């Protein structure tokens, strides 16, 4: 298969975007990515758009062709991709495969979600559709409830403390405070996390990401023609995509997401690298405990050591395993359909050396996107050429 490069990226600010619709958000991110890549519209040969709940929240379907038409793209194949919170991670993966196969030279990928214009009960119900409606969700389980159970099990099984989990939020809010695209741009303290409103024991308000609007995009190009457009292409050297149990009762271990483990294994094998070779990572911290689980599932630390690693500063910006220097979902926000490509956006900026919270001499970066209760995951590994 051919090599694949990212040659352009774009991302809107995440947060409450009053008066801006989901199509406009996607167009903004895509236009920024195309301009960054210096790719004319007529060179784009396909478009993948990740989105989860636009039909439920803004009553809008057929997003991919509508966005493409608004961009002025020609009559190309346009596909909306849905994989819960991993929707745009999967969209990016499809774009990578299309270019790698030789069917296309240039593919535009994007993700978008508009969430803040809906009532919280509507958003909660829509997000719950990523779980198993016939078994767990119909009985009243929500995702804060699911991750509260996972957190309680991690604490019981591995001795993880409440302070260790809270430190994830402290760390990520500090990083997000300097990110102009982040929903939250104010640091918080350990006491503020531990004293925030209880959402679902033991999860508190500051263990959860905000409901946000936003979009992100990336232009993919065959590596052998990338220098026609840019002198700073970022290579996609590994791509993994896997499924796992979609319910808590089917999980063999409530502290491990099998989809992440499998997707990471595939991505590492394709890239020819190991977890120790990763210089910076954006991982799916949909709740504070999720970052700890991901740090372990991706192989950055041994199982059960994720809580200690964050409290000891190992995953801080200046630590040996910088995790979520963008602020992650907890600070940047979680417009679910946009999250996967927003992670790609941040990793590309790190490898270009232009990130707001720059990791010194970052050469290899990883983006990890998780959907549902671990039902699906993508892992992508990128490298500076």
Steps between C-alpha positions, in 0.01 A plus 500: 500500500605858441619732772246758624569853626295766674559823310235731645301537822219718632299531819236738630491623855316252721222625727159661472468633145176695500356566157745270320352183352665163463555540125666838553726354771610219270557740211719723720726212605520355147576833339779561752645155428485545122660844525769361730570225245485743207287245317253632239148362517531313172782284636287351782379156393293382799359629830429318827313680779471358852182585691302324770168665585418783258164345414398485867643835616463735202270294273756498221597201288694471171780701658792387285363604158353821642833606647685403181258699285532805727879471466468505120647153452425321175278192467708267717395211729400640839441272797375567852660266755342414835682323781375676814775718648753338264314616188768728359783270606335244273450763227873574512577127486282459188680790335838345582397168349361661184827684434718205602312272260582724205137579416545869586790741533325760717214446749337749733393371843302685766287466811228727637238518775252763618387425855436815703177602325318199646365442851724298730246218521493476119880493484517234771247283320680541167839412648349196672425356156870411480430236763288187473143629506346156552698399807677771698374837380130415515548429869619856561877472463674814373862547398589684823346200675699254291830677558416544868477120521828466307668749731376322812630168363840652415530634853407161647709287266816712475495720809450815295419796726248778460782753495679318217188512283436865586854586391403415141254790504749732669768418243273532198334821615845652548597407144168621362541837670751600230310346208298771318276235340406337832153520653646548850802731532535523877714278727336320791639360824481157655264635767270641232479163325434311824247760615309530173143376466452124511381369162509123544699371793798518499507729191462870568430792269866574425559135411271550199548687169277789395230475237651686205461602137790467258659354190845386387648388168811358335612468139666169414732456205710225346846543652672494161316814386474681835794731431305644208294678765711535816854476632378369837291186441422283801507127424226262616712200592245297698123459496293267716123452524330237715182413683439384854210418732229764485366430848649489847368151572683359197838648596747245634671774701321828576833683515609406147351598164571212264438718192781736606742215566428341160507827302826600668658164425408538132630857483829420676558201274434701184722786618780274619521684832423428866330709768840619618562665162199735533600858584151646550145364507145628488279238665124475549438646847119504474516475880806536724519125565494435122841666459648276767355189332624615158850568630511138614323346199735680259799353681648823637494360854428161654140410584403661827777762482305767312377680810844516656651617172280808477540597866878464473508728194608234252221598258534877548623729224857488632482132593641203308152403363317827414127418476241748371709819483202657318293469818325187374126456493474611862621850414486540124148355486333197348284575194485128449509474120796740483718357776707247303613750239557767763753259652666459158508881469682531832753225423582650160563838666728330752702327228526823302636672811220758511280379789396737777635255763787369294672177599870551435625330184187289453557262207234227544147562629196284571127578486253270679124523448242287687129456426214387721572283802814378325312370196748647251841663499745648255871559559714697255875555515652794316862593438688811403677448169 
